[in-house]
């Protein structure tokens, strides 16, 4: 039987209100099976397979089937016995239904089941009035198909005017957990959802965990979709020997679509109550973030100091060519990061970096104006402030063989400790280059002239105020690009030998202060750099030849399986330029032999290593090894090793001053619910644990809990004088517990994030092309 939709459309319009207030449509798979999000897959036994009854092919008509149909005067219809109605994906199953066209009343009773792709309902009866677009449902069970939430209601009232439809659930429950005793559940006197909002409102509600009431709230809202809304976020509870019991209870403020804020009271039993805040603003061209923390009177310190942390960051794309960036961090004392941790600094950091810059760039040039400052976190020498640094780079092609580069920089340095100590530096570095590139080889020669002028005022260690340094530089490099096929699977091996000659004459630079210069870390790629020092205050003389080669192996799909690189510098003359002492001079005839290896053993196994071997003393000065088994993004085991000799210098008498460490890093899903993450770093020479953490997480479809314990080194320098020896390490032990609910606007966190909490952090040292 076919009936025009205007006669009984009120039931579908009314019940549709509940579904559309919840969120997006749950699509049908192949037109007959509901696709529920990957959380708890709740499918009540009373939810039918809609293929078991009629399918409406005409969206303008409602199909009705029944064992018996009685019509009276074209105004009243009675259906009984296996009544089934459907229009598109909306359906109703009942035993009895009555419709009165003249009064606009529809009544279905003796057991009803309804669904529309958004919501499914089972109840005993429903009364609907199509004139005012409203409906009343008696005691019912409901299932929200969009987020697999379900519950019961003593009654359901539906108001369904177009665009303002809302549903009220009286004496109701709400959960996304399966079972008769769900992990969490909301029981409320009333729950209301509205088509125009993605949030439910509960009044006189109890929040229950495993059917045990733990919280009573007279009025609160809860999310039904991923839309942001102000409210309490999940608390974190932890315990540490340094701070005692810690509890964080963040409150989120959804200020506007492009702005939000979070206020977090943090209670520590040994120190007091800290207030933490975050403000964010994100637009198409600007990204601003402000973080602040304040502790009034630290009870764990006799002097009861006030302690704080402040961070400001702003990124702006001012136009297609102009951009800016600002980052500022400040702590009240050097031990703050060690005592309270931070998402923006590591406990091993020696300083907090502050910078502000404006950039201009086009196809051939780049201009940057920058200021820099540091806050030291320990007994270290305060570096110079940069107020400001103005740099300009330009690159142009003269013809197909020649190109021209210009690097220029003006920098003003000012001492933090001595206000009368300051220096201005102007540097110009024009370069003419010739470049030839062919399929099997390439060659490039550069001729540069470095002009640097200093105006120094009251600089310790030098009595020269004005000084100019002139240095020519010649650099030429040639490479071969060889390859061959091998094996039955058409594998490919590449070989790239290269040779470079570098010449920079010696200039006495002892009258120039050290403002921003440091020794660059050596590795294979560093062999071919034209400078041994970062910065411009020392430019080392060089008369040397560098020889190196790199070979790679690729499979038939052009994925790189292995890469080996090996190189060495041969000094034709000694390099006399030194940084602070003679240890930075070069007196040997050759550098250490530098090698690197990256190897994909199989689909899941990876190996990486690097070595710097002193061929004269026949010792390894630096070495690192890492082997990793990786199965997906979250399942991994890595064993790493590193060794460094001669930390205080490169002379033989300092070779016993070395670091030798082994580390184990792992994250693994034991099964679908349980996951484990851990890291351990051990000092081989001292036999002590430097950093250790283990975390265990249980995650079901609707809730999760994470328990972690750690042991780590404390870095407290409050009582250490500048440049004094660092005191012996102390250790802090702690335990953290975090409980999270999913399906209620929350989501679990990746367990691999815990690996970044180490003083070293997880690194994947594999750089193959795939």
N, C-alpha and C positions, 0 to 999 in steps of 0.2 A: 504494500500500500504506500502511496506517495502523498505527502501532505505539504502544502506550501509552508515555507519556513516561518512566516509571520505568526503562525498559530502557536507554535511551541518554542520559538527562538529564545524566549526569556530564560529558559533553563540553561541554555548554552551561554548566553550573554552573562548571566549571573554567575555561573560557576567559573566562567573564564576569568572573572575578576581575581579569584584567588591565585590562579596560575600566573597571570601577567603581573601581579604585584610581587611575585617571587623573583622573577628574572627572565632570562632568555629562554627561548623554546628548547625543550629537549627533543632533538630530531629523532625521527623514526628510522631505524635501520631496515632497508629494503621494504619500508612501509608497514612492518609488522612487529618489530621488536624495539623496545626503548633503549636508548643509549644513555646510561647514567654515568656521571663523572667518576673518575678513578678514585673513589673513596669507598665507603661502605656500600656494597651492592645489595640494597634492600629491595626485595621483590616479594611482597606479601602473597600468601597462597590465594587470596581472594582476587588478585589482579589477573584478569583473563588475558588470553592471547586473542587479540582483536581480529585475527584471521578466522577465528571460530564462528564469526557471524558476519552479516552482510557488510559489503563495502560500498560506500556511496561514491559514484563516479561523477555526479553532477553537483558542484558546490552550491548551486542555487536551490536545491531540494533536500529535504530531510526524508530519509527512508525509515520506515517503521515496519517491523514484523511482529506478529503476535498470534497466539493460538486462536484468540477470539477478539473481534472488533465490533463495537456497536456504536452507530451514529444516530444522534437525535436532533432533528430540525437544523442540521448543518451548523449548529452552534456548540454542541457537546459531543465529545467522543470518549468512549470507554475502551481501554485495552486490557487484556488479561491473558496470563499464561505465556511465559517466555517472551516477554516484551523486550524488543531490541530496537534502539533508535540510533541513527548515525548521520552526521553531516560532516564531510571531509574527515578530519582526525578526531572529531568530537563524537562521543558515544555514551549511551545510557542503557543499562540493563536493569530490568525490574520485573516483578511479577504482575503488578497492577499499576495503571496510570489513568488519570482522568484529566481532560482539558475542556475548559469552558471559554469559548472565543468571546462571548459577550461580556464576561466579567474579567477576562484576562487572567484567570486563575488556572494553574496547573498543579496537579498533585500526583506524585508517584509514591507508592507505599508497598509494604510487604517485602522489604528488602530491595535496596537499590545499589548499583555500582556505576560510577561515572568517571570518565577521563577525557582529557582534551589535549594531551601532549605536554601539559604543564603540571597538572595535578590529577590525582585519582582519589576518589572518595568511596567509602562503603558506609551506608547508613540504613536505617529502617524506612525513613520517609523523607520527602522533600516537598515543600509548598512554595510555589513561585507565583509572583504577580508581575505579569509582563507590562502592565500599565505604568508602574513606577520602578521597573527594573530592579526588583528585589527578590530575595529568596530566603527561606528559613529551612535549615536542616536540623533534624534531631540529633541524638547521640550518634557520633560518627568516628570512623578512623579515616585518616588522610595520609597521602604520600605526595610530597613535592618532588616531581620527577627531575627538576632542574638540578637540585643538589642532594637528592636522595634523603631528604629529611622527612620524618614521619612522626605521627603522634595520634592522640585521641582528643576528642572535644565533647563536652556535654551538649553543646549545641553550636551551630554555625549560622551566623547572620551575614548575608551577602547584600551589599548595595552596589548596583552596577550601572550607574549613569556613564555614558561614554566618556572615557578619558579620566574618570575619577572613581573607578571601581575600587572597593575595599572589602575586606573580609575580617570578621571578628570571630574569634574562637573562644568560647566560654568554658571555664573549668577544663583547661586544655593542658597538654604536654607537648614538648618539642625536643627532638634529638636527631642525630644522624648516626647513632650507634645501633647495631642490631641486637636482638635478643630481648628476653623478658626482663632482664636486669642490665640495662645499658650502662656503659662506662660513665656517661654524663647525660643529664636530662634537665630540662627546664619544666617546672610545673607552675602554672600561673592561673590566677583567677580569670584573666583574659589575655589573649594575644591578638594583636591587630596588625594586618599587613595592608599596604596600599599600592595600587597600580603605579603611582607616580614616584614611589620610593623603593629603595632596595634594602630597606631595614624593617625589621619587625619590632613592635613595641609590646612589652610585657608589663602587666600590673600585678602587684602583690604576688611576686614570683619567688620561688625557691629554686636555687641551683643545687642539684644533687649530683654526687659522684658515687657510682655503684649503689644508687638508691638511698644514700645517706645524705640528708640535707646538711650543707656546709655554709650556705649563705642565703640570707633573706634580703630581697631588694624590693622596696615598694614600687619602683618604676625604673625600667631600664630598656635600652634598645640593643638589638643584636643584629649583625649583618647576615644577609641572605645571599649576597653576591660579593664580588671583589671590590665593590665601591667603598671608598674611604669614608669614615665617619668618626667623629670625636668619641672618645671613650677610653676605658681602662684596657691596657694591653697586658699580655701575660707576664706575671711576676717571675723573678729569678731569685733563687735562694742558694747561697753558698756559704762555706765556712773555711777560713784560713787561719793559720797560726799567727799571721801578722795583723789581721783586722778582726778576727773573731767571726761571729755570725753576721752575714750580710744578706739583706733583703732589698730588692729593687722592685718598685711598683710604678711602671711608667703610665702616664696619662697622655693620650694623643688628642690633638686639636686639629681638626680639618677646617682650616680658616677659609680657604678658597680653592678653586681647582688648581691654581698654581702655587699655593702656599700652605704650609702646615707647620706644626710645632709639637714638641714632646717635652713634658715636664716629668722628671723622674726623681722622687724622693728615694734616697739610698741610705738605709740604716746599717751602721756597723757597730757592733756591740763594744768594741774597744776604742773607737774613735768618736762616735757620735753620729749625727744625722747630716748627710750631705744632700744638697740640692743640685740636680743636674738638669740642663735644658738644651734643647736643640730647636733651631728655627731654619726652615728651608724655603727657598723661592726659586722656581724653575719656570722660565719663559723660553720662547723660541731663541732668543739671543743672549739671555743672561741666566747664570746659575749661581745663586748665593746661598751660603750656609754659615750659620753661627752656632757654635757650641760653647757652653760654659758650665763650670762646676764650682761649687763653693762649699767649704766645710768650716763652720764657725767653731773655733776652739778645739783643736785636735786633742782629745783626752788621753791619747797614747803618748804624748810628749809633755814633759813637765812644764814647759813654758806656755802650753796651750796656744800655739800659733793658729791664726786663720790661714787656711790653705785654699788655693784656687787653680783652675785651669781655664784658659780662654783660647779659642781658635776661630779665625774668620777666614773664609775662602770665597772668592768671587771670580767667576770666569765670564767674560763678555765678548761677544762678537759684535763690535761696534758698527762694522760695515763689511763689505766684501774684502777689504784690504786691511782694515784696522781691527785689532783685538787687544784685550787686556787681561791680566791675571794678577790677583792679590792673594797671598797666603800669610797669615800671621798667627803665631802660637806663643803662648806665655804660660809659665807655671810659677807658682809661688816659691818653689824650692827645688833643688836638684833631685830629691828623692821622690817627688810626686808621682812620676810615671811608674817607678818601681813599686810604690805603695798601692796605687789604685788602678794601674793599667790604663791603656788608652787605645782607641781604634785608630789613632792618627800618629802614634809614635811607638817605637819598640823600646823595651827595657834596655837593650844594648846600645841605643843611640847615645852619642856623646854630646849632641846638641839638638836644639830645636831650630828649624830653618825658617827665616822670614824673608819674603820677597814681594816686590811689586814691579810689574813691568807693563809696558805698552809696546805693541808690535805693529809694524807695517810690512806687508809683503806683496810683491807682484811676481811676474814671471821671471825676472832676472835679478831682483834685489830684495834685501831684508834689512829693516831698521828696527832696532830694539833699544828702548830706554828702560833701565832696570836699577832698582835699589835692593840691597841685600843686608841682612843682619842675622846674628845668631844669639841664642841663649845657651850657654854651656851647661851641661848636666854632669858636672864632675870637676875634679881638680885639673882642668886643662887650660892651656893658654888661650885667652880670648882673641879670636881673629879680628882682622880689621873689618869695619863696616864699609860697604860700597855705596857711596852717596854722591852721584849716581854712577852707573856704567852705561855709556852710549856706544853701541856698536853698529857698524854698517857693513853689509856684505853685498858684493855685486859680481855677477858672472855673465860674461858675454862671449859669444863666438865671433872671432874675427873672420875666419873662413873655415873650410872643411878640415884644415890641419891645425890651426892655431886658435887658442882661446885665451881670454884675459880675465883674471880674478883680482878683486880688491877686497881686502879685509882691513878695516880701520876700527879703532876703539879709543875712547876717552874714558878714563876711570879716575874717580876721586876717592881715596882711601882715608878713613879717619879712625884713629884708635879709640877704643871704648875706655881703656884704663887711663889714658893720658890725652886730655882734650887738645893739648897744643901739638900733638904728634899727628901729622897728616901729610898726604902725598897726592900729587896729581900725575897721572901717567897718560901719555899720548902715544899710540902705536899705529903705524902704517905698514901694510904688507901687500904690495902689488906683486902679482905673479903672472908670468907668461908661460903658457904650456903648449906643447906640441903633442898630438895624440894620433897615432895610427892604429887602426883596428882592421884585421883581416879574419877570415873564418878560422884559421889555425893559430893565430898569434895576435898579440897587441903590444904596443910600446908607447910609453908616455915619458916625456921629459919636462921638468918644471924648473924655471929659474925665478927665484924670489929675492926680494931685497927687503930686509926687516929694519925699520927705523923706529926706535923707541926712545922717547924723551921723558925724564922724570924731573919733577920739582918737589924736593923732599924738605920737610920742615921738622926738626927735632926728632929724627929717627935714630933709635938706639943702634949702635954698631957701625954707624957711618957718620962722617963729618962733611960729606959732600951734599950740597943742596941741589945743585942743578947738574944733570948728567945726561948724555945722549949716547946710545948704543947703536952702532951700524953693523949689520950682519948680512952678507949675501948667503944664499942657500941654493945648492944644486942637487936635484933629485931626479934620477932616471930609473925606470923600471921596465922590464920586458917579461912577458909571459907566453908560454906555449899552451895550446889547448888541444890535447890529444885524446882520442877515444878509440875503443875497439869493442867489437861484439864477441861474446863467448858463450859456450854452452848450447844445449839443444833448445833452451827456452828464450834464446835471443836476449840474454843479459847484456848489459853495457857497463864498461869500465871507463872512467875518465881519469886523465892525469894532467895536472896543471903545475909544471915546474915554473919557478919564477926567480929572477935575480934583480936586486936593486942596489944602486950605488948612491950614497948620500955624502955630501960634503958641506960642512959648516965650519968656518975658521974659528979659532979661539979668541975670545975677548975677556979681559979681566972684568968681572962683574961684582967684585966684592964690595964696591961702594954703593951697590943697589940693595935696598932693603927687600925683605921677603914679605909680600903682601897677600898673594893668592896662589902661591906656587907649591906644588907637592910632587912627590915621585909617583909616576904612573905605574900601576900594576902590570907586570910582565905576563905575556902569554904568546901563543903562536902569532896571532894577528897583530899584536903589539910590536913584533919584530920589525914590521914594515912601516911603523909610524915614523915621521920625521923628527919627533921630539921625545926626549926621555922624561921631561917634566911637564906637568899640567900647569897652565898659567904662563905669564910672560916675564916674570922677574928673573928667571934663569933659563937661557937657551943654550943647551949644551953644544960644545964643539963636537964635530963628528967627521971622521974620515974612515968610512966603513963600507963593506959589501955584505949584503944579506942574501942568503941562498935558502930557498924553501921549496917545498912541493906538497901538493894535496892530491889525493886520489879518492874517487868515489865509485861505488858499485850500485847499479840500478837494476831492477827487475824489468820484465817485459812491459809492465804497466807504467814504467818511468818513475817508480817510487824508489827513493834512495834507501839502500839497505845498510851501507857503511861508508864512513868517511875517515880517512887518516891524513893528518897533516904533520909535517916535520920541518923544522927550520933552525937556522943559527946565524948569528952575526959574527963576522970576522973583522976585527979592528985593525986598520992599517996604521993608526996612531992612537996613543992614549988620549982619553977624554979628560981634560983637566978641570972642567967646570964641576963644582960641587954645590950642594944645597945648603946643608948646615954643617956637615963635617966631611972628613975624607972618605967616609963609607959610600958616599954617592958618586965618587970618582970612578973611572974605569981605567984599570992598569993591566988587565989581562989581555991576551991576544984574541980572545973570542968570548962570546957570551955563553950562557948555558944553552944546551940543546933543548929546544921547546917542542913538545909534541902533544897532539890531541887525537882522541879516538872517540867516535860515536858509532854505535853498532846496534842495529835492530836484529837481534838473534832470531826472533820468530815473531808471530803476530802479537804476542803478549810480553816477550822478554826484550829488555833494552839494557845496553851497557854504555857507560860514558867514562872517559878518563882523560887526565891531563898530567903532564910531567915536565919539570924543568930540571935537567940533569947537568951537574957541573962535571965536564969531561976532564978537567985538570985534577980536581980533588976526588973524582969518582964517587960523588954522593948526590943524592936527590935533594935539591933545595926545597922544591915545592912539588906536591903530588896530591891529586884528588881522584877518587874512584867512586862510581855509583852504579849499582845494578838494581833494576826495577822490574818487577812483574806487575803488569797492569791489565786488568780485565774490566773495561768500562771506565767511566769517570770516577766512580766511588770505590772500586775494588783495586787496591794497589798495596804492594809491599816494596819498600826501598831500603837497601843497605848502602850506606855511604861512608867514605873514609877521606880524611884530609890530613896533610902533614906540611908544616912550614918550618924551615930552618932559618936561623939568623934573623930574628925579629928586630934586634937592635941595630943591625947593620949587615954588611956582606963580608966583613972580614972574618978570617978563620977563627979568631978567638971568640966570636959571638955565635958560632954554629951550634953550641949547646943550648942556646936560648931558642927553644922551638915549641911548637904546638902540634900535638898529635891526637886526633879525635876520631871516634867511630860513632855512627848514628844509625838508628833503625826507625823507620817511619812506616806506618801501616794504617790503612782504612779498609774495612771489609764488612760486607753484609753477610752475616752468618746464615740467615734465612730471610724470608720475606718480612719478618717482624724485628729481628735483632741485628744490630750493627755494632762494630767495635772500631775504635780509632785509638792509636797510641803512637808516641814517639819517645825515644830514649837517646840521649847524647852522653857519651862517656869519654872522659879524659884518660887516654891510654897510659900516659907516663905517670900520672898521679893516682890512677885507679879510682877516681871519684866521678859521681854522676853530676853532670852539669845542668841537665834539664830533662825532666821526665813528665809524661802525662799519659793517662789512660782514661778513655771515656767509653761508656756503654750506653747504647740507646735502644729503647724498645719503642716501636712505632706500629700501631694498629691503624685501621682505616679511620678512626675517629679520635684517637688520642695518642700521645707519645710522652715519654719521660727520658731524660738524659741525666746520667750520673757520671761525674768525672772527678779524678783526683790528680794532683800534680805535686812535683817537687822541683823547685827552681832556685837559682842563685839570686840573692838580694844584691842590689847595687845601690848602696846608701853612702853618699859622699858628704853628708852635711858637716861632719867634723874633720874633714880632710882639707888641709891647706892646699892652695894652688901649687901644682907641679910636685906635690909630695907623693910618696909611694902609695899605691892603692892598697887598702887593708885586705887581710885574708877574707875569702868569701864566706858569707853566711847563707843559710838556706831557709826557704819558706815552704811549708807544706799546706795544702788546702784541698777542700772538697766542695764541689758545686752540684746542685740539683736544679733541674729546670723541667717543669711540667707544662705541656702544651696540648691544647685541644684543636683538632682539625674538624672541619665541617661546621665551624661556628665563626667563620671569618679568619681563623688561624691556619697556620701551616707549619709543618715541621721544617727544621733547618738541616742543611747538608752536614753530615758528620765530618766531612773532609775540611770544613771551615775551622774545626778545632786544631788542625795541624798547623795553621798559621799563628797560633797562640805561642808557639815556641820562640825562644830568643833567636833562633836561626830561621824558622819558618820553612815550610815545605817548598822545595824547588824541583822542577822537572828539568834536569840538565841535558835534554836531548833536542838537538836542533837539526835533524834530518829534514829534507825538503818536503816530506810527506806529513 
